[in-house]
Amino acid sequence: MVRHIVTWNFKEGFTENENKENAQKIKSSLEDLTQVVDGIIELTVCIAPLPSSNRDILLNSLFQNEEALSTYQTHPEHKKIGTFISTVLQNRSCIDYNE
């Protein structure tokens, strides 16, 4: 199994309400991918981190194997939400590892 963890911060220039709306859209869109992309074991998005955090959004996902992760990353629906994410989030950090 492969764990895929990604974190982001909000871009400047959006109101708090816009950030909340964008975060909810990202959460629901990414979590909906579990219904359309084979090989996802689990996928959750945290949009309410504790105040001690230095990141605004976390994606924590688990895939059957590296091939499933690759399929997810190249899937048209993932690319679609990725395009939106790039307009509202910045400072992407990612780690992938075998469990």
N, CA, C and O atoms as CSV, one atom per row, in Angstrom:
chain,resi,resn,atom,element,x,y,z
A,1,MET,N,N,0.840,-1.177,0.000
A,1,MET,CA,C,0.000,0.000,0.000
A,1,MET,C,C,0.890,1.248,0.000
A,1,MET,O,O,2.003,1.238,0.527
A,2,VAL,N,N,0.377,2.305,-0.596
A,2,VAL,CA,C,1.113,3.558,-0.692
A,2,VAL,C,C,0.309,4.674,-0.026
A,2,VAL,O,O,-0.854,4.904,-0.357
A,3,ARG,N,N,0.944,5.354,0.908
A,3,ARG,CA,C,0.337,6.509,1.573
A,3,ARG,C,C,0.761,7.761,0.792
A,3,ARG,O,O,1.931,7.927,0.447
A,4,HIS,N,N,-0.210,8.629,0.525
A,4,HIS,CA,C,0.011,9.878,-0.222
A,4,HIS,C,C,-0.555,11.002,0.636
A,4,HIS,O,O,-1.762,11.077,0.866
A,5,ILE,N,N,0.342,11.886,1.111
A,5,ILE,CA,C,-0.062,12.986,1.978
A,5,ILE,C,C,0.362,14.296,1.317
A,5,ILE,O,O,1.510,14.458,0.904
A,6,VAL,N,N,-0.588,15.226,1.227
A,6,VAL,CA,C,-0.318,16.527,0.626
A,6,VAL,C,C,-0.875,17.605,1.554
A,6,VAL,O,O,-1.945,17.444,2.140
A,7,THR,N,N,-0.126,18.712,1.678
A,7,THR,CA,C,-0.599,19.858,2.455
A,7,THR,C,C,-0.456,21.124,1.627
A,7,THR,O,O,0.399,21.219,0.747
A,8,TRP,N,N,-1.312,22.094,1.929
A,8,TRP,CA,C,-1.290,23.385,1.246
A,8,TRP,C,C,-1.631,24.496,2.234
A,8,TRP,O,O,-2.112,24.253,3.341
A,9,ASN,N,N,-1.362,25.726,1.790
A,9,ASN,CA,C,-1.844,26.935,2.447
A,9,ASN,C,C,-2.708,27.700,1.460
A,9,ASN,O,O,-2.579,27.550,0.245
A,10,PHE,N,N,-3.597,28.529,2.014
A,10,PHE,CA,C,-4.414,29.390,1.164
A,10,PHE,C,C,-3.544,30.458,0.506
A,10,PHE,O,O,-2.577,30.934,1.101
A,11,LYS,N,N,-3.889,30.825,-0.711
A,11,LYS,CA,C,-3.242,31.964,-1.354
A,11,LYS,C,C,-3.786,33.248,-0.739
A,11,LYS,O,O,-4.899,33.277,-0.213
A,12,GLU,N,N,-2.998,34.291,-0.811
A,12,GLU,CA,C,-3.426,35.607,-0.351
A,12,GLU,C,C,-4.486,36.158,-1.308
A,12,GLU,O,O,-4.564,35.756,-2.469
A,13,GLY,N,N,-5.298,37.086,-0.798
A,13,GLY,CA,C,-6.246,37.775,-1.663
A,13,GLY,C,C,-7.671,37.269,-1.588
A,13,GLY,O,O,-8.551,37.803,-2.263
A,14,PHE,N,N,-7.918,36.242,-0.773
A,14,PHE,CA,C,-9.272,35.726,-0.609
A,14,PHE,C,C,-9.779,36.066,0.788
A,14,PHE,O,O,-8.999,36.149,1.736
A,15,THR,N,N,-11.080,36.260,0.908
A,15,THR,CA,C,-11.668,36.507,2.220
A,15,THR,C,C,-11.733,35.202,3.005
A,15,THR,O,O,-11.553,34.119,2.447
A,16,GLU,N,N,-11.989,35.316,4.295
A,16,GLU,CA,C,-12.131,34.113,5.126
A,16,GLU,C,C,-13.282,33.247,4.619
A,16,GLU,O,O,-13.167,32.022,4.582
A,17,ASN,N,N,-14.403,33.882,4.225
A,17,ASN,CA,C,-15.533,33.121,3.688
A,17,ASN,C,C,-15.176,32.429,2.384
A,17,ASN,O,O,-15.560,31.280,2.168
A,18,GLU,N,N,-14.446,33.115,1.510
A,18,GLU,CA,C,-14.018,32.493,0.248
A,18,GLU,C,C,-13.097,31.309,0.517
A,18,GLU,O,O,-13.208,30.276,-0.143
A,19,ASN,N,N,-12.192,31.447,1.475
A,19,ASN,CA,C,-11.313,30.329,1.832
A,19,ASN,C,C,-12.124,29.140,2.327
A,19,ASN,O,O,-11.845,28.000,1.954
A,20,LYS,N,N,-13.122,29.395,3.161
A,20,LYS,CA,C,-13.966,28.304,3.667
A,20,LYS,C,C,-14.728,27.625,2.534
A,20,LYS,O,O,-14.803,26.397,2.481
A,21,GLU,N,N,-15.290,28.418,1.634
A,21,GLU,CA,C,-16.024,27.857,0.492
A,21,GLU,C,C,-15.096,27.058,-0.422
A,21,GLU,O,O,-15.444,25.963,-0.863
A,22,ASN,N,N,-13.922,27.605,-0.703
A,22,ASN,CA,C,-12.960,26.908,-1.558
A,22,ASN,C,C,-12.484,25.616,-0.903
A,22,ASN,O,O,-12.354,24.589,-1.569
A,23,ALA,N,N,-12.226,25.667,0.399
A,23,ALA,CA,C,-11.791,24.475,1.120
A,23,ALA,C,C,-12.859,23.387,1.071
A,23,ALA,O,O,-12.539,22.216,0.868
A,24,GLN,N,N,-14.112,23.759,1.253
A,24,GLN,CA,C,-15.195,22.776,1.206
A,24,GLN,C,C,-15.314,22.168,-0.193
A,24,GLN,O,O,-15.539,20.965,-0.330
A,25,LYS,N,N,-15.164,22.986,-1.217
A,25,LYS,CA,C,-15.213,22.479,-2.598
A,25,LYS,C,C,-14.073,21.489,-2.840
A,25,LYS,O,O,-14.281,20.433,-3.438
A,26,ILE,N,N,-12.885,21.826,-2.382
A,26,ILE,CA,C,-11.729,20.939,-2.539
A,26,ILE,C,C,-11.966,19.634,-1.797
A,26,ILE,O,O,-11.726,18.558,-2.345
A,27,LYS,N,N,-12.430,19.718,-0.567
A,27,LYS,CA,C,-12.698,18.520,0.246
A,27,LYS,C,C,-13.685,17.600,-0.454
A,27,LYS,O,O,-13.409,16.415,-0.639
A,28,SER,N,N,-14.825,18.134,-0.840
A,28,SER,CA,C,-15.846,17.274,-1.441
A,28,SER,C,C,-15.392,16.732,-2.797
A,28,SER,O,O,-15.658,15.574,-3.116
A,29,SER,N,N,-14.717,17.544,-3.587
A,29,SER,CA,C,-14.262,17.089,-4.904
A,29,SER,C,C,-13.216,15.987,-4.789
A,29,SER,O,O,-13.291,14.985,-5.501
A,30,LEU,N,N,-12.241,16.162,-3.898
A,30,LEU,CA,C,-11.223,15.121,-3.734
A,30,LEU,C,C,-11.815,13.855,-3.129
A,30,LEU,O,O,-11.519,12.752,-3.589
A,31,GLU,N,N,-12.641,14.002,-2.109
A,31,GLU,CA,C,-13.222,12.815,-1.474
A,31,GLU,C,C,-14.162,12.075,-2.419
A,31,GLU,O,O,-14.307,10.857,-2.310
A,32,ASP,N,N,-14.805,12.788,-3.346
A,32,ASP,CA,C,-15.668,12.140,-4.335
A,32,ASP,C,C,-14.881,11.256,-5.300
A,32,ASP,O,O,-15.449,10.362,-5.927
A,33,LEU,N,N,-13.579,11.500,-5.420
A,33,LEU,CA,C,-12.763,10.697,-6.328
A,33,LEU,C,C,-12.722,9.230,-5.919
A,33,LEU,O,O,-12.425,8.368,-6.747
A,34,THR,N,N,-13.015,8.934,-4.658
A,34,THR,CA,C,-13.032,7.533,-4.227
A,34,THR,C,C,-14.095,6.736,-4.976
A,34,THR,O,O,-14.014,5.510,-5.056
A,35,GLN,N,N,-15.095,7.432,-5.526
A,35,GLN,CA,C,-16.174,6.768,-6.262
A,35,GLN,C,C,-15.855,6.563,-7.742
A,35,GLN,O,O,-16.539,5.799,-8.422
A,36,VAL,N,N,-14.815,7.243,-8.248
A,36,VAL,CA,C,-14.545,7.178,-9.693
A,36,VAL,C,C,-13.144,6.684,-10.048
A,36,VAL,O,O,-12.885,6.374,-11.211
A,37,VAL,N,N,-12.243,6.605,-9.083
A,37,VAL,CA,C,-10.879,6.167,-9.374
A,37,VAL,C,C,-10.616,4.849,-8.654
A,37,VAL,O,O,-10.713,4.766,-7.430
A,38,ASP,N,N,-10.288,3.838,-9.419
A,38,ASP,CA,C,-9.969,2.530,-8.833
A,38,ASP,C,C,-8.642,2.587,-8.085
A,38,ASP,O,O,-7.730,3.319,-8.471
A,39,GLY,N,N,-8.545,1.817,-7.025
A,39,GLY,CA,C,-7.294,1.679,-6.297
A,39,GLY,C,C,-7.155,2.559,-5.075
A,39,GLY,O,O,-6.175,2.446,-4.339
A,40,ILE,N,N,-8.132,3.447,-4.841
A,40,ILE,CA,C,-8.092,4.269,-3.628
A,40,ILE,C,C,-8.679,3.447,-2.481
A,40,ILE,O,O,-9.821,2.995,-2.554
A,41,ILE,N,N,-7.907,3.263,-1.446
A,41,ILE,CA,C,-8.391,2.543,-0.267
A,41,ILE,C,C,-9.097,3.514,0.673
A,41,ILE,O,O,-10.177,3.222,1.188
A,42,GLU,N,N,-8.477,4.666,0.888
A,42,GLU,CA,C,-9.098,5.706,1.712
A,42,GLU,C,C,-8.560,7.058,1.278
A,42,GLU,O,O,-7.433,7.167,0.795
A,43,LEU,N,N,-9.369,8.073,1.455
A,43,LEU,CA,C,-8.977,9.424,1.097
A,43,LEU,C,C,-9.801,10.384,1.939
A,43,LEU,O,O,-11.029,10.412,1.854
A,44,THR,N,N,-9.105,11.173,2.755
A,44,THR,CA,C,-9.781,12.164,3.581
A,44,THR,C,C,-9.069,13.505,3.438
A,44,THR,O,O,-7.859,13.567,3.221
A,45,VAL,N,N,-9.842,14.565,3.564
A,45,VAL,CA,C,-9.303,15.917,3.480
A,45,VAL,C,C,-9.684,16.659,4.750
A,45,VAL,O,O,-10.862,16.752,5.097
A,46,CYS,N,N,-8.681,17.186,5.440
A,46,CYS,CA,C,-8.895,17.985,6.647
A,46,CYS,C,C,-8.865,19.453,6.255
A,46,CYS,O,O,-7.886,19.934,5.684
A,47,ILE,N,N,-9.955,20.166,6.569
A,47,ILE,CA,C,-10.024,21.599,6.269
A,47,ILE,C,C,-10.191,22.434,7.542
A,47,ILE,O,O,-10.453,23.635,7.471
A,48,ALA,N,N,-10.038,21.797,8.699
A,48,ALA,CA,C,-10.167,22.503,9.975
A,48,ALA,C,C,-9.036,22.107,10.915
A,48,ALA,O,O,-9.270,21.489,11.953
A,49,PRO,N,N,-7.796,22.468,10.543
A,49,PRO,CA,C,-6.675,22.111,11.408
A,49,PRO,C,C,-6.696,22.914,12.714
A,49,PRO,O,O,-7.328,23.966,12.802
A,50,LEU,N,N,-6.013,22.408,13.692
A,50,LEU,CA,C,-5.889,23.121,14.968
A,50,LEU,C,C,-5.087,24.409,14.773
A,50,LEU,O,O,-4.278,24.497,13.850
A,51,PRO,N,N,-5.303,25.399,15.625
A,51,PRO,CA,C,-4.577,26.676,15.506
A,51,PRO,C,C,-3.056,26.523,15.554
A,51,PRO,O,O,-2.339,27.389,15.052
A,52,SER,N,N,-2.559,25.460,16.135
A,52,SER,CA,C,-1.106,25.236,16.217
A,52,SER,C,C,-0.496,24.812,14.883
A,52,SER,O,O,0.725,24.722,14.761
A,53,SER,N,N,-1.338,24.552,13.882
A,53,SER,CA,C,-0.866,24.080,12.571
A,53,SER,C,C,-0.325,25.228,11.735
A,53,SER,O,O,-0.715,26.382,11.915
A,54,ASN,N,N,0.579,24.897,10.818
A,54,ASN,CA,C,1.084,25.898,9.888
A,54,ASN,C,C,0.683,25.578,8.445
A,54,ASN,O,O,1.264,26.116,7.503
A,55,ARG,N,N,-0.293,24.718,8.280
A,55,ARG,CA,C,-0.885,24.396,6.980
A,55,ARG,C,C,-2.396,24.498,7.112
A,55,ARG,O,O,-2.959,24.268,8.182
A,56,ASP,N,N,-3.048,24.851,5.995
A,56,ASP,CA,C,-4.493,25.077,6.021
A,56,ASP,C,C,-5.318,23.870,5.607
A,56,ASP,O,O,-6.433,23.680,6.091
A,57,ILE,N,N,-4.773,23.054,4.714
A,57,ILE,CA,C,-5.513,21.899,4.195
A,57,ILE,C,C,-4.581,20.702,4.112
A,57,ILE,O,O,-3.413,20.833,3.747
A,58,LEU,N,N,-5.111,19.532,4.453
A,58,LEU,CA,C,-4.363,18.276,4.406
A,58,LEU,C,C,-5.151,17.239,3.625
A,58,LEU,O,O,-6.344,17.048,3.862
A,59,LEU,N,N,-4.492,16.577,2.702
A,59,LEU,CA,C,-5.034,15.400,2.021
A,59,LEU,C,C,-4.264,14.200,2.546
A,59,LEU,O,O,-3.036,14.165,2.468
A,60,ASN,N,N,-4.976,13.219,3.078
A,60,ASN,CA,C,-4.363,11.997,3.583
A,60,ASN,C,C,-5.031,10.836,2.869
A,60,ASN,O,O,-6.217,10.575,3.068
A,61,SER,N,N,-4.262,10.132,2.029
A,61,SER,CA,C,-4.867,9.081,1.219
A,61,SER,C,C,-4.009,7.819,1.210
A,61,SER,O,O,-2.802,7.860,1.447
A,62,LEU,N,N,-4.662,6.715,0.932
A,62,LEU,CA,C,-4.009,5.410,0.882
A,62,LEU,C,C,-4.441,4.708,-0.398
A,62,LEU,O,O,-5.628,4.646,-0.719
A,63,PHE,N,N,-3.456,4.180,-1.125
A,63,PHE,CA,C,-3.703,3.518,-2.401
A,63,PHE,C,C,-3.216,2.074,-2.350
A,63,PHE,O,O,-2.349,1.725,-1.548
A,64,GLN,N,N,-3.785,1.248,-3.213
A,64,GLN,CA,C,-3.410,-0.165,-3.241
A,64,GLN,C,C,-1.929,-0.355,-3.544
A,64,GLN,O,O,-1.272,-1.225,-2.972
A,65,ASN,N,N,-1.411,0.472,-4.455
A,65,ASN,CA,C,-0.008,0.346,-4.866
A,65,ASN,C,C,0.387,1.614,-5.636
A,65,ASN,O,O,-0.423,2.528,-5.797
A,66,GLU,N,N,1.627,1.657,-6.107
A,66,GLU,CA,C,2.109,2.826,-6.835
A,66,GLU,C,C,1.361,3.026,-8.154
A,66,GLU,O,O,1.161,4.160,-8.588
A,67,GLU,N,N,0.955,1.946,-8.779
A,67,GLU,CA,C,0.182,2.059,-10.019
A,67,GLU,C,C,-1.153,2.744,-9.761
A,67,GLU,O,O,-1.586,3.573,-10.560
A,68,ALA,N,N,-1.803,2.411,-8.664
A,68,ALA,CA,C,-3.081,3.045,-8.317
A,68,ALA,C,C,-2.883,4.536,-8.040
A,68,ALA,O,O,-3.720,5.353,-8.426
A,69,LEU,N,N,-1.787,4.894,-7.378
A,69,LEU,CA,C,-1.487,6.307,-7.136
A,69,LEU,C,C,-1.288,7.039,-8.461
A,69,LEU,O,O,-1.779,8.153,-8.640
A,70,SER,N,N,-0.575,6.417,-9.376
A,70,SER,CA,C,-0.344,7.016,-10.689
A,70,SER,C,C,-1.653,7.197,-11.455
A,70,SER,O,O,-1.871,8.226,-12.096
A,71,THR,N,N,-2.516,6.196,-11.383
A,71,THR,CA,C,-3.824,6.281,-12.039
A,71,THR,C,C,-4.623,7.452,-11.482
A,71,THR,O,O,-5.243,8.202,-12.236
A,72,TYR,N,N,-4.608,7.606,-10.178
A,72,TYR,CA,C,-5.284,8.721,-9.511
A,72,TYR,C,C,-4.724,10.057,-9.990
A,72,TYR,O,O,-5.482,10.968,-10.324
A,73,GLN,N,N,-3.398,10.174,-10.024
A,73,GLN,CA,C,-2.759,11.441,-10.363
A,73,GLN,C,C,-3.010,11.858,-11.809
A,73,GLN,O,O,-2.998,13.049,-12.118
A,74,THR,N,N,-3.233,10.904,-12.685
A,74,THR,CA,C,-3.449,11.227,-14.100
A,74,THR,C,C,-4.919,11.175,-14.513
A,74,THR,O,O,-5.247,11.439,-15.670
A,75,HIS,N,N,-5.793,10.841,-13.583
A,75,HIS,CA,C,-7.224,10.746,-13.887
A,75,HIS,C,C,-7.774,12.135,-14.236
A,75,HIS,O,O,-7.435,13.111,-13.568
A,76,PRO,N,N,-8.614,12.238,-15.271
A,76,PRO,CA,C,-9.158,13.538,-15.681
A,76,PRO,C,C,-9.890,14.289,-14.563
A,76,PRO,O,O,-9.794,15.515,-14.493
A,77,GLU,N,N,-10.605,13.598,-13.703
A,77,GLU,CA,C,-11.315,14.269,-12.611
A,77,GLU,C,C,-10.333,14.823,-11.576
A,77,GLU,O,O,-10.569,15.885,-10.999
A,78,HIS,N,N,-9.240,14.109,-11.343
A,78,HIS,CA,C,-8.208,14.615,-10.434
A,78,HIS,C,C,-7.537,15.840,-11.042
A,78,HIS,O,O,-7.296,16.827,-10.347
A,79,LYS,N,N,-7.243,15.782,-12.310
A,79,LYS,CA,C,-6.618,16.929,-12.989
A,79,LYS,C,C,-7.543,18.155,-12.944
A,79,LYS,O,O,-7.080,19.286,-12.801
A,80,LYS,N,N,-8.851,17.914,-13.067
A,80,LYS,CA,C,-9.823,19.009,-13.029
A,80,LYS,C,C,-9.789,19.723,-11.675
A,80,LYS,O,O,-9.714,20.950,-11.626
A,81,ILE,N,N,-9.844,18.970,-10.587
A,81,ILE,CA,C,-9.808,19.604,-9.270
A,81,ILE,C,C,-8.414,20.185,-8.996
A,81,ILE,O,O,-8.290,21.189,-8.294
A,82,GLY,N,N,-7.370,19.560,-9.547
A,82,GLY,CA,C,-6.022,20.088,-9.403
A,82,GLY,C,C,-5.878,21.475,-10.017
A,82,GLY,O,O,-5.177,22.335,-9.484
A,83,THR,N,N,-6.547,21.675,-11.134
A,83,THR,CA,C,-6.523,22.987,-11.777
A,83,THR,C,C,-7.154,24.033,-10.869
A,83,THR,O,O,-6.627,25.136,-10.723
A,84,PHE,N,N,-8.287,23.686,-10.257
A,84,PHE,CA,C,-8.926,24.611,-9.321
A,84,PHE,C,C,-8.036,24.860,-8.108
A,84,PHE,O,O,-7.869,26.000,-7.676
A,85,ILE,N,N,-7.470,23.794,-7.563
A,85,ILE,CA,C,-6.614,23.923,-6.382
A,85,ILE,C,C,-5.485,24.917,-6.640
A,85,ILE,O,O,-5.154,25.726,-5.774
A,86,SER,N,N,-4.908,24.856,-7.812
A,86,SER,CA,C,-3.770,25.742,-8.105
A,86,SER,C,C,-4.162,27.213,-8.155
A,86,SER,O,O,-3.295,28.084,-8.088
A,87,THR,N,N,-5.443,27.499,-8.271
A,87,THR,CA,C,-5.875,28.897,-8.294
A,87,THR,C,C,-6.137,29.466,-6.899
A,87,THR,O,O,-6.194,30.684,-6.731
A,88,VAL,N,N,-6.298,28.594,-5.896
A,88,VAL,CA,C,-6.657,29.077,-4.560
A,88,VAL,C,C,-5.687,28.656,-3.455
A,88,VAL,O,O,-5.738,29.193,-2.348
A,89,LEU,N,N,-4.806,27.703,-3.747
A,89,LEU,CA,C,-3.867,27.209,-2.738
A,89,LEU,C,C,-2.433,27.375,-3.218
A,89,LEU,O,O,-2.174,27.504,-4.414
A,90,GLN,N,N,-1.505,27.368,-2.264
A,90,GLN,CA,C,-0.077,27.500,-2.575
A,90,GLN,C,C,0.738,26.656,-1.606
A,90,GLN,O,O,0.193,26.034,-0.694
A,91,ASN,N,N,2.043,26.643,-1.813
A,91,ASN,CA,C,2.990,25.971,-0.914
A,91,ASN,C,C,2.695,24.490,-0.740
A,91,ASN,O,O,2.695,23.979,0.380
A,92,ARG,N,N,2.444,23.806,-1.843
A,92,ARG,CA,C,2.150,22.373,-1.796
A,92,ARG,C,C,3.368,21.602,-1.287
A,92,ARG,O,O,4.492,21.806,-1.747
A,93,SER,N,N,3.117,20.715,-0.332
A,93,SER,CA,C,4.128,19.751,0.133
A,93,SER,C,C,3.506,18.374,0.003
A,93,SER,O,O,2.314,18.185,0.246
A,94,CYS,N,N,4.334,17.417,-0.384
A,94,CYS,CA,C,3.835,16.054,-0.599
A,94,CYS,C,C,4.851,15.042,-0.107
A,94,CYS,O,O,6.060,15.242,-0.218
A,95,ILE,N,N,4.330,13.947,0.440
A,95,ILE,CA,C,5.180,12.790,0.747
A,95,ILE,C,C,4.383,11.544,0.387
A,95,ILE,O,O,3.208,11.414,0.732
A,96,ASP,N,N,5.044,10.639,-0.308
A,96,ASP,CA,C,4.487,9.333,-0.656
A,96,ASP,C,C,5.407,8.274,-0.057
A,96,ASP,O,O,6.630,8.399,-0.123
A,97,TYR,N,N,4.819,7.232,0.524
A,97,TYR,CA,C,5.663,6.164,1.072
A,97,TYR,C,C,4.882,4.855,1.109
A,97,TYR,O,O,3.651,4.845,1.119
A,98,ASN,N,N,5.623,3.758,1.128
A,98,ASN,CA,C,5.023,2.440,1.225
A,98,ASN,C,C,4.708,2.123,2.680
A,98,ASN,O,O,5.524,2.346,3.573
A,99,GLU,N,N,3.529,1.609,2.893
A,99,GLU,CA,C,3.148,1.195,4.249
A,99,GLU,C,C,3.349,-0.284,4.411
A,99,GLU,O,O,3.086,-0.830,5.483
